[in-house]
Amino acid sequence: MADTLTSSDFVPQTVIPPEKPLPLMRGLMQMIANPLYVWPQAMYENPYHGVKWIGRTFHYIRKPEHMKAVFLDHADIFAKSQFQKKLVGPALGDGLLTAEGEHWKFQRRAASPAFRIDALRALVPAFSHSAQETIERIKAMPAGQTVDVMQEMQHATLDVIVETILGGADPEFGYDRMARIVSDYIETMGKPDMLDMFGAPNWVPRPWGGKGRRRAAELQQSAANAINRRRASGGQQKDLLGLLLAARDPETGRGLSDVELRDNVVTFIGAGHETTALALTFSLYLVANAPDVQERLLREVLDVCGDRPIDAAMVDNLVYHEQVIKEAMRLYPPVAIIDRMATQDIDIGDAMVKKGDFAFALIYVMHRHKLLWDHPERFDPERFSPENAKKLHRFQFMPFGAGPRICIGMKFAYMEAVAMLATLVRGLRFLPNAAHTVEPNIRITLRPEGGMPLYAEKR
Ligand code: HEM
């Protein structure tokens, strides 16, 4: 592949993979502490390997052709696996992210109108408004201190998603309460469970998830309260909750049950803010460390938008912003692993997957794979220039998954991230923090350990 490094040669921090596979017990312990330290260097150099473990094979895939086979060509054979359901199920129940079959199809159809392009375009002013509020919060902080941009981005994206789903701020989904719930949940439920790894059945008691499960129940109660308040008000809003309440299955005429409504409110609030916040967090870290990229962003936003609030037509023209966000998600994909389980024997190319086997799509590894990317460790938004992007395999960049289960919020996320990044860069200059080590860790999502303290000064 041609050398594309024209706008930055910054090599960001990340974990150094082990040179050789770890011994079994150390590997399992490390899997719980941080899976990124388990995958040896060879995985970034060769396309596939399978590991037999308690009667099944775990297929670790990072080759675009395998991704296409699992997520598109044989999507009907690869079901969501118990691992994903274990991690997010206690909070998200059987909502759109976790449901299967007809139940999934019905919910996807019901939610789709909220994600049509015209509906999303109308949201852009809310995205830039939320970023502007972030700028004001940061400006009000004592000068010379670091700002945890991870917290700030979570705050900004939470405000937006609650507004989009519930049609306005909701006291039970305020930032401080939600930040505590999300971090308690991720801390207790976000690690692989040793008993699951040894194939222990579900009835074996797992006393360590108590706090996370309590937080999940609080979240579900808040969603139920929001739904009850909407019903009592008799309102017919066109927000996502309004659409879900009005949805009817064309064949049976049935609507979503109370539990389905609740699970989807939690699903959309959970899936719709943490991931975008992380894409923005890592974008700001990279931009802070690549002043030439930051300058180019500033020039673009000033050329396209001047000092006006950002709207949808402007977002279409903030092309370099989208390149930066894509490159940030290549290096730090918010969803770093996507897992599936085969329901039938199937050949995915040069690997035979048996019924009951797991396919682990290692998005993080594929995004840094030596066979696919030139200087994969470097931050270089030019990889995603309109011209260079054409040369990429359709399945070598998969931050949003692929196939029928591709993220329903993908366009929402791009528009939100572009509008927010542009607003932020225009209002503030981000500067690196040499005293902080950036260490990503997979805890459901790929998060920087200890947040992301950066310096920010007003322009
Ligand atoms: C940068 C931001 C985002 C990233 C990286 C991301 C990533 C993903 C990925 C990888 C999947 C597929 C999971 C799988 O196949 O098992 C997914 C599904 C999903 N995402 Fe996102 N997402 C983002 C933003 C959003 C937003 C903004 C929303 C809602 C407003 C959202 C809602 C969902 C839902 C409901 C699903 C399940 C879709 C289905 O199965 O039909 N996501 N997301």
Boltz pocket constraint, residues with backbone or C-beta under 6 A from the ligand:
constraints:
  - pocket:
      binder: B
      contacts: [[A, 84], [A, 96], [A, 97], [A, 98], [A, 99], [A, 108], [A, 267], [A, 268], [A, 271], [A, 272], [A, 273], [A, 275], [A, 276], [A, 279], [A, 333], [A, 334], [A, 335], [A, 338], [A, 339], [A, 398], [A, 399], [A, 400], [A, 401], [A, 402], [A, 404], [A, 405], [A, 406], [A, 407], [A, 408], [A, 409], [A, 410], [A, 412], [A, 413]]
      max_distance: 6.0
